[in-house]
Amino acid sequence: MDHPVVHISWEDAQAYASWAGKRLPTEAEWEWAAMGTVKNAKYPWGDESIEEAYDKANFWQGIFPFRNLEKDGYYGTAPVKSFQANGYGLYDMAGNVWEWCQDKYRYDAYKADRAKGTVENPEGPRKSFDPAEPMIEKYAMRGGSFLCNDSYCSGYRVARRMKSSKDSGFNHTGFRCVRDINSYE
């Protein structure tokens, strides 16, 4: 009961967030929260190399996909709060499960933002586009999962992105909700 909920599609996450009076974070909000007061960090815990960080997050240690050394103590998902919180008091911002974001996925979203100059709290692209599957609308995910390994995806990096169609749910996808400050009034 203390593991993250998995096999959650974007549609499921949206429905729950709406029911709870919350929403999914934008990619920009998620990335800012993942850094947890550490400026320009590679990982939510800072810049300590992934080889030395097995006690910082739940990810695949070993030779993917053949052998997980389980240095972090887990083969699959880890219970929530198994690793230290970041500077904002948030747990599991790297590894464990990919987390759905509000934003549609577009492979060149950051390039488009850079062309605009300084962008404060970008809301993400209006249209999804993945050149590998141009006809399928996709949404962004962040944070990596217990299956991430440098030989495969490095998903635990703060800036790493993943995508999938909104009706997909896997054993390594979940979500977290956010609430706007003005909704507390």
MIZAMI-761798 format. One record per residue (C-alpha): residue in one letter; z negated, y, x negated. Coordinates in nm, 2 decimals. Example, Ala and Ser with C-alpha at 12.3 -4.5 7.8 and 13.67 -1.06 7.14 Angstrom:
residues 2
  code      c3      c2      c1
     a   -0.78   -0.45   -1.23
     s   -0.71   -0.11   -1.37
END
This chain:
residues 185
  code      c3      c2      c1
     m    0.00    0.00    0.00
     d   -0.03    0.24   -0.30
     h    0.33    0.18   -0.43
     p    0.61    0.43   -0.34
     v    0.81    0.35   -0.03
     v    1.15    0.21   -0.13
     h    1.48    0.11    0.03
     i    1.49    0.46    0.18
     s    1.82    0.63    0.26
     w    1.87    1.00    0.25
     e    1.89    1.00    0.63
     d    1.56    0.81    0.65
     a    1.39    1.06    0.41
     q    1.53    1.36    0.60
     a    1.41    1.21    0.93
     y    1.06    1.16    0.79
     a    1.04    1.50    0.63
     s    1.14    1.67    0.95
     w    0.89    1.46    1.15
     a    0.62    1.56    0.91
     g    0.71    1.94    0.93
     k    0.84    1.93    0.57
     r    1.17    1.89    0.39
     l    1.32    1.74    0.08
     p    1.32    1.95   -0.23
     t    1.64    2.11   -0.36
     e    1.75    1.99   -0.71
     a    1.63    2.32   -0.86
     e    1.29    2.29   -0.70
     w    1.26    1.93   -0.81
     e    1.35    2.01   -1.17
     w    1.11    2.30   -1.18
     a    0.83    2.09   -1.04
     a    0.91    1.80   -1.28
     m    0.86    2.03   -1.58
     g    0.51    2.10   -1.47
     t    0.45    2.42   -1.67
     v    0.62    2.29   -1.99
     k    0.92    2.51   -2.07
     n    1.25    2.35   -2.15
     a    1.10    2.00   -2.17
     k    1.32    1.69   -2.20
     y    1.08    1.49   -2.00
     p    0.80    1.57   -1.75
     w    0.55    1.50   -2.02
     g    0.72    1.71   -2.29
     d    0.94    1.61   -2.57
     e    0.76    1.29   -2.69
     s    1.03    1.03   -2.75
     i    1.08    0.77   -2.49
     e    1.00    0.49   -2.73
     e    0.65    0.64   -2.77
     a    0.61    0.74   -2.41
     y    0.55    0.40   -2.24
     d    0.22    0.52   -2.12
     k    0.37    0.83   -1.95
     a    0.60    0.68   -1.68
     n    0.73    0.36   -1.54
     f    1.07    0.27   -1.68
     w    1.24   -0.03   -1.84
     q    1.13   -0.10   -2.19
     g    1.33   -0.36   -2.37
     i    1.69   -0.47   -2.35
     f    1.83   -0.38   -2.02
     p    1.89   -0.58   -1.80
     f    1.79   -0.89   -1.98
     r    1.43   -0.84   -2.09
     n    1.17   -0.59   -1.98
     l    0.88   -0.58   -2.23
     e    0.66   -0.41   -1.96
     k    0.48   -0.20   -2.22
     d    0.39    0.03   -1.93
     g    0.24   -0.26   -1.75
     y    0.49   -0.30   -1.47
     y    0.81   -0.49   -1.40
     g    0.90   -0.32   -1.07
     t    0.73   -0.02   -0.91
     a    0.39    0.10   -1.03
     p    0.12    0.22   -0.79
     v    0.13    0.59   -0.74
     k   -0.09    0.78   -0.99
     s   -0.07    0.51   -1.25
     f    0.03    0.77   -1.50
     q   -0.12    1.12   -1.58
     a   -0.02    1.41   -1.36
     n    0.20    1.69   -1.50
     g    0.09    2.05   -1.54
     y    0.13    2.11   -1.16
     g   -0.08    1.81   -1.07
     l    0.23    1.61   -0.96
     y    0.25    1.24   -1.04
     d    0.54    1.01   -1.11
     m    0.80    1.28   -1.17
     a    0.97    1.04   -1.41
     g    1.04    0.68   -1.35
     n    0.91    0.45   -1.07
     v    1.18    0.54   -0.81
     w    1.47    0.78   -0.78
     e    1.38    1.06   -0.54
     w    1.63    1.20   -0.29
     c    1.69    1.58   -0.29
     q    1.81    1.80   -0.02
     d    2.13    1.90   -0.21
     k    2.47    1.75   -0.17
     y    2.60    1.60   -0.50
     r    2.88    1.77   -0.68
     y    2.96    1.66   -1.03
     d    3.04    2.02   -1.14
     a    2.76    2.20   -0.96
     y    2.60    2.34   -1.28
     k    2.93    2.46   -1.42
     a    2.99    2.65   -1.09
     d    2.64    2.80   -1.11
     r    2.69    2.91   -1.47
     a    3.01    3.08   -1.37
     k    2.81    3.30   -1.13
     g    2.57    3.41   -1.41
     t    2.20    3.40   -1.35
     v    2.12    3.20   -1.04
     e    1.77    3.21   -0.90
     n    1.66    2.91   -0.70
     p    2.01    2.77   -0.63
     e    2.05    2.59   -0.30
     g    2.31    2.34   -0.41
     p    2.68    2.30   -0.32
     r    2.81    2.33    0.03
     k    3.04    2.03   -0.02
     s    2.99    1.70   -0.20
     f    3.24    1.58   -0.45
     d    3.22    1.28   -0.68
     p    3.55    1.21   -0.86
     a    3.47    0.84   -0.87
     e    3.45    0.82   -0.49
     p    3.60    1.15   -0.36
     m    3.60    1.04    0.01
     i    3.23    0.96    0.03
     e    2.97    1.24    0.09
     k    2.69    1.20   -0.16
     y    2.35    1.35   -0.21
     a    2.15    1.41   -0.53
     m    1.86    1.21   -0.66
     r    1.62    1.29   -0.94
     g    1.35    1.14   -1.16
     g    1.49    0.80   -1.26
     s    1.33    0.47   -1.17
     f    1.17    0.16   -1.32
     l    1.52    0.03   -1.40
     c    1.61    0.33   -1.62
     n    1.66    0.27   -1.99
     d    1.83    0.48   -2.26
     s    2.11    0.22   -2.29
     y    2.19    0.26   -1.93
     c    2.09    0.59   -1.76
     s    1.80    0.79   -1.92
     g    1.70    0.89   -1.56
     y    1.35    1.00   -1.66
     r    1.49    1.31   -1.83
     v    1.41    1.62   -1.64
     a    1.78    1.73   -1.61
     r    1.92    1.38   -1.53
     r    2.09    1.34   -1.20
     m    2.20    1.05   -0.99
     k    2.39    1.03   -0.66
     s    2.45    0.81   -0.36
     s    2.58    0.81   -0.01
     k    2.33    0.93    0.25
     d    2.31    0.59    0.41
     s    2.22    0.40    0.09
     g    1.87    0.27    0.03
     f    1.78    0.06   -0.28
     n    1.47   -0.10   -0.42
     h    1.44    0.19   -0.66
     t    1.50    0.49   -0.43
     g    1.23    0.68   -0.25
     f    1.15    1.05   -0.19
     r    0.88    1.31   -0.18
     c    0.85    1.60    0.06
     v    0.79    1.97    0.01
     r    0.67    2.24    0.24
     d    0.77    2.61    0.22
     i    0.48    2.84    0.14
     n    0.53    3.04    0.46
     s    0.49    2.72    0.67
     y    0.12    2.72    0.59
     e    0.06    3.04    0.79
END
